[in-house]
Amino acid sequence: MRRAAALVAALFLAGPAFGRCVTGDGDWITRACYDRPKSDDLYRHDILGRTPEWSRLVVTLGPKGRAVRTGAALAFPVARRRLYEDVAPRLADLDGDGRPEIIAVESDHRRGARLLALFLDGRSAATPFIGTPRRWLAPVGVADLDGDGQAEIAYVEAPHLGKVLKIALLDANAIRVVAEAPGLTNHRVGDDFIQGRIALCDGRPTVLTANAGWSRIIGTRLEDGRAVSRDLGPYAGPESFADVPGCE
């Protein structure tokens, strides 16, 4: 029961993020927000419609967080020629130390997007940049997908062109991809929100995305180190992900 409760909590923390802020547990983090819209004529991607790119991420600390870092808030500005290209940060404990990390999408003018994890103690970890300007990635969520006690991150790399679901985990100072499945997506060009989620389907954590043609909902599990996908039913709009047979 304890493991099931922890898993459900992880799924909740990794759920869809709308707007520019996400609420934390109140102990370590009360809120994490993208801040300072960045007017960047050199990049001009606009993949999220009218959602701006951001130049800073601000984390408001709870009492436990303030015991680790002095002050009520932390600011994570981007480097020159980079920006946060995302709808809102996400919070999840990636290393199992009881503290949430902040997960964001950071884009570079020359190398495109990468998935970035920021730690309360000032460290960071990331995937490699995709490698091409204006190539983006869309997070799905965070959960222990294979039951080994370590959380995995699910995201779709290039959801409009490449359409590859990737499952990754924190490995020292990097985020390392451990499995992938092609032909899946969770975002449409111009939408200011990201679709899909991680759910418990028949009692097992499952990554829910759409197929490449946006006609079916596909559930993907991490089994023996491989991403195994199956058709779970028709896709009929974003609300389809909330009511998938056998999933909660």
C-alpha positions in Angstrom: 0.0 0.0 0.0 2.9 2.4 0.8 4.4 1.9 -2.7 1.0 2.4 -4.4 0.4 5.6 -2.5 3.9 6.9 -3.4 3.2 6.0 -7.1 -0.1 7.8 -7.1 1.6 10.9 -5.6 4.2 10.8 -8.2 1.6 10.6 -11.0 -0.2 13.6 -9.5 2.9 15.7 -9.3 3.8 14.8 -12.9 0.3 15.7 -14.2 -0.5 18.2 -16.9 0.8 21.7 -16.3 -1.2 24.7 -17.6 -0.3 28.3 -17.4 3.2 29.3 -16.2 3.2 28.1 -12.6 2.9 24.8 -10.8 2.0 24.3 -7.1 4.3 22.3 -4.8 3.8 20.4 -1.6 4.3 23.5 0.6 7.2 21.9 2.5 10.0 22.1 0.1 8.5 24.2 -2.7 5.3 26.2 -2.6 5.3 27.3 -6.2 7.5 27.2 -9.3 6.9 29.7 -12.2 8.4 30.8 -15.4 9.0 34.5 -15.3 10.1 37.4 -17.5 8.7 36.8 -21.0 11.6 36.9 -23.4 11.1 38.9 -26.6 13.6 37.0 -28.8 13.4 37.9 -32.4 16.4 35.7 -33.1 14.6 32.6 -32.2 10.9 33.1 -33.1 9.6 29.6 -32.8 6.1 30.2 -31.4 5.4 26.5 -31.1 3.1 27.1 -28.1 0.9 29.6 -29.8 0.7 32.8 -27.8 2.6 31.4 -24.8 5.8 33.4 -24.5 9.2 32.0 -24.1 10.7 32.8 -20.7 14.1 34.1 -19.5 13.8 33.0 -15.8 12.4 30.3 -13.6 11.5 31.3 -10.0 10.9 28.8 -7.2 9.2 29.9 -4.0 10.6 27.8 -1.1 8.7 26.2 1.7 10.3 25.8 5.2 12.3 22.7 4.3 13.5 24.4 1.2 14.7 27.5 3.1 16.7 25.2 5.4 18.7 24.1 2.3 18.9 27.5 0.5 18.9 30.9 2.2 16.0 33.1 1.2 12.4 32.7 0.3 12.9 32.1 -3.4 15.4 30.8 -5.9 15.8 32.2 -9.4 17.2 30.2 -12.4 17.9 32.6 -15.3 18.8 31.2 -18.7 22.2 31.6 -20.3 22.7 33.9 -23.3 20.9 32.7 -26.5 18.8 30.3 -24.5 15.2 30.4 -23.2 12.6 28.3 -21.4 10.1 27.1 -24.0 7.4 25.5 -22.0 3.9 25.9 -20.5 5.0 25.5 -16.8 7.7 23.8 -14.7 7.1 20.3 -13.2 8.0 19.0 -9.8 9.1 15.5 -9.0 11.7 13.7 -6.9 14.1 12.2 -9.4 16.9 11.0 -7.2 14.9 9.6 -4.2 16.2 11.9 -1.6 12.8 13.2 -0.6 13.3 16.6 -2.2 11.5 17.6 -5.4 13.5 18.6 -8.5 12.3 21.2 -11.0 11.9 19.9 -14.5 11.8 22.4 -17.4 12.3 22.6 -21.2 15.2 24.8 -22.2 15.9 25.7 -25.8 19.2 26.9 -27.4 19.3 29.1 -30.5 21.6 26.7 -32.3 20.9 23.3 -30.8 17.1 23.2 -30.1 15.5 21.9 -26.9 16.6 19.7 -24.0 15.0 18.4 -20.9 16.5 20.1 -17.8 16.3 19.2 -14.1 17.2 21.8 -11.5 18.1 20.9 -7.9 17.5 22.9 -4.8 21.2 22.7 -3.9 22.2 24.4 -7.2 23.1 21.4 -9.3 21.5 20.6 -12.6 21.2 17.6 -15.0 19.9 17.5 -18.6 19.5 15.4 -21.8 21.6 16.4 -24.7 20.1 19.2 -26.9 18.2 17.8 -29.8 20.8 19.3 -32.1 18.8 21.4 -34.5 17.3 24.9 -34.0 13.6 25.1 -33.4 13.3 21.4 -32.6 11.3 21.0 -29.4 10.2 18.3 -26.9 7.0 17.9 -24.8 7.1 16.3 -21.4 4.4 13.8 -20.5 5.1 13.1 -16.8 7.3 11.4 -14.1 6.7 8.1 -12.4 8.5 4.8 -11.4 7.5 3.0 -14.6 9.3 -0.3 -14.0 9.0 -0.7 -10.3 12.7 -0.5 -9.5 12.3 2.4 -7.0 13.7 5.1 -9.3 11.5 7.6 -11.1 11.6 7.8 -14.9 10.7 10.9 -17.1 8.6 10.4 -20.2 8.6 13.0 -22.9 8.1 13.2 -26.7 11.0 14.4 -28.7 9.9 16.5 -31.8 6.2 15.8 -31.3 5.3 17.4 -34.7 8.0 15.9 -36.9 10.0 13.0 -35.3 7.3 11.9 -32.9 9.4 9.7 -30.6 8.4 8.9 -27.0 11.5 8.7 -24.9 11.8 7.4 -21.3 14.7 8.7 -19.3 16.2 8.7 -15.8 18.6 10.7 -13.7 22.1 9.2 -14.0 24.6 11.2 -12.0 24.8 14.7 -13.6 22.8 13.7 -16.7 19.4 12.6 -17.8 19.8 9.4 -19.8 17.3 7.9 -22.2 16.7 4.2 -21.5 13.9 3.3 -23.9 12.0 4.9 -26.8 9.0 4.2 -29.0 8.4 5.9 -32.4 5.2 7.2 -33.9 3.8 8.9 -30.8 2.9 12.5 -30.0 1.3 14.7 -27.3 1.3 18.2 -28.8 -0.1 20.0 -31.8 1.6 23.1 -33.3 0.1 26.3 -31.8 -1.6 24.6 -28.8 -0.8 26.4 -25.5 -1.1 23.0 -23.6 0.5 19.6 -23.7 -1.7 16.5 -23.9 -1.3 13.0 -22.5 -0.5 11.8 -19.0 0.9 8.9 -16.9 -1.9 6.7 -15.5 -2.3 3.5 -13.7 -3.7 1.1 -16.3 -4.7 -2.3 -15.0 -2.6 -1.4 -12.0 0.6 -0.6 -13.9 2.0 2.8 -14.6 1.5 3.6 -18.3 2.4 6.6 -20.5 -0.6 7.8 -22.4 0.0 9.6 -25.7 -1.7 9.8 -29.1 -0.5 8.0 -32.2 1.1 10.0 -35.0 -2.2 10.6 -36.8 -4.1 11.7 -33.7 -6.7 9.0 -34.1 -5.8 6.5 -31.3 -4.7 6.7 -27.6 -1.6 4.6 -27.1 -0.4 3.3 -23.8 3.3 2.6 -23.3 4.9 0.7 -20.5 8.6 0.1 -19.6 9.1 -3.7 -19.6 12.5 -5.3 -19.2 14.1 -2.1 -20.3 12.0 -1.8 -23.5 9.1 0.6 -24.3 6.1 -1.6 -25.1 3.0 0.1 -26.6 -0.6 -0.9 -27.2 -3.7 0.6 -28.5 -6.2 1.7 -25.8 -9.0 3.2 -27.8 -10.0 6.1 -30.0 -8.7 9.7 -29.6 -11.5 12.3 -29.8 -9.9 15.4 -28.3 -7.8 16.3 -25.2 -10.6 15.0 -22.9 -10.0 11.5 -24.2 -7.0 11.1 -22.0 -9.1 11.6 -18.8 -11.4 8.5 -19.4 -9.4 5.6 -20.9 -10.9 2.2 -20.1 -8.9 0.3 -17.5 -6.9 3.5 -16.5 -7.2 5.8 -13.5 
